[in-house]
């Protein structure tokens, strides 16, 4: 009989990351309730040999090729039968009891569809980590931010966000979801390729009537920074394109067009900023993002009737003009 939780780590040629982070995950994950599974995206390095030799308690799923992040998880979850699934990045170190806190909360809150732990930085353990911090939110124009991180301003963790809270999105670095709900809502959108696919999933989970929450009593440490630095034009392209797709997919007809027009105006300002700073590669990435968005948007013909986009805050206005650089400051204004 399966345990209730599958902790699935997606891997592609990540022998170094597995060697560094998997020992801590094995040590701190309660094997009474959770199995650790590495879903391998057709690696050609020594990843699978490493697991077989050093971590015999870790299960493996061998996919025939590299399906990428979203589709890799979709296939792995479809091949397992657990009540809950944790999507855990291979560059995450976990702490004692981390999975128990998430599991206990989900068991006692049937209205909750997905949760995340508090995420700190591996390199700066006293600080939040950029990708998720202590829960994700979205502003009136679709810009994501976190309790503990607004744009590039990352806060030190003083316990200021230790309360369990309803959020808009949970980080894909460490996301526990009801497996049946994951599949019912379509899983991660493979067309996003990377960036914001977990926000899209959490949006659909909420449209299905469930909450997204952060449980800070569970703590993990994320290396982050991953494959692309913030200034990389590829990352700029994916962020701008996928943010537009996020709004196009999940907003109703009543407000979608207006909101996308506003976002195009903001994106034009971002483009102009790159031009003025002579960063022509990132400026070009924004143009390519809008071009490809127009092509990809045609595939999404079904839209919800309900608008979940909040009326405030406006992060661009609050951060750059009002100098509100922390979540606490935003909350004081609400």
N, C-alpha and C positions, 0 to 999 in steps of 0.2 A: 504493500500500500504506500502510495506517495506521501511524502511530507507535504504540509500545506504551502510551502514557499520554495520557489526556484529562484536562486540568485544567478542570473545569466550574464556572463561576461563575454562580449563579442570580441573576437580576436582576428587580426590579420597580420601575420608576420610580426607579432608583438612579443617575441621571446624575451626581450630585455624588460619590457613592462611587466610581464607575468612573473619573471624572476624577482623583480623588485617588490611588487605589490601583492601578489597572490599569497605569499606566506602569512601576511597580516590578515588578509581576508579569511583564510582558512582558520587561523588561530582565534579570531574574534567572532566568527559566525556560529551561532548555536545550531549544531547539527541534529538537535532533536526536532527542530521545526523546519530547517532549510537544507536543501541540497545546493551545492555550488556546481554550476555547469559552465564550461567554456564552449561557446559556439564558434567554431573555427571557419572562417571565410576562405577556405582553400589556401592556407598558408604554405609557403615553400621553405620557411626557415625551420628551426628546431623546436617550435612551440609545442607541438603535440608530443614530441619525445621528452621534452622537459616535464610536461604534466605527467606522463606515464612513469617517469623515473622518480620525480620528487613529490608528486601530489596524487598518489593512487586513489585518494578519497574523492577527488574532483572528477565529475562526469564530463564527458565530451560529446558534442554534436559536430559531425564533420559535414560541412556543406561542400558541394563539388567545385565551387568557384567563389570569387569575391563578389558578393551581392551588395556590398556597401552597408552602411550603418542601418538604415531604415528597413530595407528588405531582408537583411541578415537577421535582424530581430524578429521580423514578421514570420520568417520561415522557422526560426528556432522555437518561437512560442507556439506555433502551429503543431510542432512535433512533440510538445510536452503536455502534460496534464496536471497542472498545479493550480490551486485556488488563487494564489497570488504569484506574480512575477516581479522580480526586481531587475531592472535594467541597470547594470553597474559598469561604468567605464573601467577599462583595464588599468588606468592610472589613478585609481582611487584606493586609499588606505582606509580601512574601517576601524572602529573602536569597539571595545567590549560592550555587548548588549545592543548594538546598533539595529540589528534586524528585529530583535524582540520588541523594541519600542514601536517600530513601524507596524509590525504584525499585530500587537496587542491593540493598537489604536484602530486599525482597520477592522479587526474582529468586533470591536465594541461600537463602531460607527458605520452601520450599513449604508448610510447616505453618502459616504465618502468613496469616491472612485479611485483616487490616486493620492499618494503622499510622497514627500521627500524629507530627508533628514536635514539638519543644519550642515552646511558645507563650508569647511574652512580650507585654507591654503596649505598644501604640503610644505612649500618653501617658507611660508610665514604663518605658522600654526595659530597665532593669536588673531589673525585677520580672516575675514570672510574670503571666500573664493569667488571670483568674477561670475562664473557660470552657475548661478543659483542661490548663493549666499544663504539667507534664511527665508527663502520663498520668493517666487516671481510674481510680478504684476505687469500690467499693460496700461498705457495712458490713452487719452481720448483720441489720439492719432495712430495708435497701434505700436508705439515704441515700448519695448520691454525694459523693465528695471526690476530691482530686487530690494527686499529688506536687507540693507547692508551694502548695496552697490547701486549707484546711479551713474550711468555712462562709465567713465574711467575712475570715478571716485569710489574706492573700496574702503569700508570702515574696519577698524579694529573691533573685535568681538569683546564687549564688556558685559555681555548678558542682556543687552538692551532689547534683543529680539528673541527671548527664550520662551515666549508664550506660544502655545499652539494657535495657529491662525489659518483662516480661510484665505487662500491666495488664488491668483488667476492661472498660474502655471507652475509646474514642478520641474526641476532640472532633469534632463536626460542623463546626467552624470550618475545619478543615484535615484531612480524612480521606482516606487512600488505601486503596482496597478493590479486591479482585479483582472485576472487573465481572461475571463469570459467577456468582460466589458471592453478590454483591449481589442479583442477580435470582433466584437459586435460593432464597435465604432470604426473599424477599418484599420486599426493599427497605425503605425507611422507611415507617412506619405513618402514613398520612395522617390517621387519626382522632386522633392526638396533637396535631395542628395545629402546636404549637411546644413546645419544651422536653422533653428526655429521649428524643426519638425516636432519637437516635444510640446512647444506652445500650441501648435496646430492640433495635436492629439488632445491636449488638455482642454482646448476650446470645445472640441467635439464631445468630450466626456461631460462637460458642463451642459452642453446643449441636450445631452441625453438625460439630464436631471440629477447629476451627481456633483459633489463638491470636490475641490482640489485643496489639500491642506499641507502645511509644514508641521512636522513634529520635531522640534529642536532638541528634545531629550535624546534623540538619536544623532550622533555626530560622525561625520566622515571627513576625510581630508583628500582634496583633489589637486593633482598636479596642474592640470589645466594648461592653457596655452597651446596644447596639442600640436596639430600639424601646421597651423597657419597663424602667424603673428597678426596683431590687430591692424597693422599698416599694409598687409598683403592685399594686392588688388583682387585676388581670387576671393578672399574673405569679404572684401567690400562688395564685390559682385553678388555673392550668395546672400549676404545680409540684406541688401537692398531688394534684390529680386524676390527673395522668400518673404520679406515683410509685406510686399505688395500682394503676393499670392495668399498670404495669411489673411489679409483683409478681404480680398476678392472671394475667397472660398467661404468665409464664415460670417460675412455680414449680409443682412437681408437687402432686398431691392430698395427698400425705403430710404436707406442711408448709404449704401455701398458706393455709388457713383460720386456723391458729394465728398465722402471721406477720401476716396482715391485721388480726387482732384486736389484736395488739400495736401495729401502726402506728396503728390508730384511737385507742388510748390516748394515744400520743405526740401525735397530731394534736389530741386534746382538750386536752392541755396547751398546745399552741401557740395554740389558739383562746382558752383562758383567759388566756394572756399578752396577746393582743391586746385582750381585753375589759378587763383590768385597766389597760392603757395607754390605754384609751378609743379604740382604733383599730377602730371598729365595721365599717368597710368591709372590712378584711382579715379580721376575724373572720367576717364574712358570706361572704367568698370561700371560706373553708375549708368552711363548711356547704354551699355550692353545689357545691364540688368533690366532696364525699362523695355528695351527691344525684345528681350526674351520673355519677359513677363507678358507682353501683349500676345505673343505666340502661345504661351503655355496656358494663359487664362481661358482660352477657347475650350479647353478640355473640361473645365469646371462649369457645368451648366445647371447644377442643382444648388440652391442656396437656402439657408434656414429662414424661418419667419421671425425669429427672435433676435434682437440686437443685444449682445452681451458687452459691447464696448462701453466702458465707463464714460461719463460726461466730464470727468476731471480725474487727475490733473493733466495739464499740458506740460510735459517734461521739458520740452525745448524752451518754453517761456520761463518755467520755474527755475531751471538749472542755469541757463545762460544769462537771463535778464534779472531774475529775482535772487539769484545766487543760493538757491536751495539745493544743497549738495548731499543731503542725507535723507533717508526715509523718514526719520523722526521729524525733520523740518517740514516735509510734505504733509505728514499726518497732522501736525499742528494747524496747518492751513485748511484742512478739510472740515 
